Amino acid sequence: MTVDSPRTLVLLRHAKADWPNVPDHERPLADRGRLDAPAAGRRLADDGIAPDLVLCSTAARTRETWKLAAHELPHRPRTVYEERLYDASLGELLALLTETPDDVTSLLVVGHNPGMHALTEALTGSAEDAPLAHVKQTGFPTAAFSVLTLTAPWKDVEHGAARLTGFWTPHEG
């Protein structure tokens, strides 16, 4: 089933985290992460990406990444802090996407690796376009994001359902 207008999915990996003596869930951003997160937000704004909804992991590093990135956007979208994003498997990430309300045409997910990388590759299937080749070559660095286009409703999101239309990392400029 297709929808009248394509849907946009942006997958943002949290920025570089520090390794203080705290539980993993509570790790804050490192100095580099505090520079890269706003850069990701500026790039989202420059690319005209305006999510209707943001799903953000409850981990400290993802919340801090989103706070710094969102500050760079012209309008702050509705944000839901989702516990299930922390340490989510590919299957769990796909299931979360299928729960997205029908009226959301642009969704941004702030999460972790290996999930963001695996979800990008799974949704784009076996496509061998230039952006996907770039993702496979570079991996999915901290503060990087992929932009995917879907023509199916959220409830029908599955492997191979999207086309990768962009990929950005903070050290590409």
Buried (B, 14 or more C-beta within 10 A) or exposed (E): EEBEEBBBBBBBBBBBBBEEEEEEBEBBBBEBBBBBBBBBBBBBBEBEBBBBBBBBBEBBBBBBBBBBBBEBBEEEBEBEBBEBBBBBEBEEBBEBBEEBEEEBBBBBBBBBBEBBBBBBBBBBBEBEEEBBEBBEEBEBBBBBBBBBBBBBBBEBBEEEBBBBBBBBBBEEE
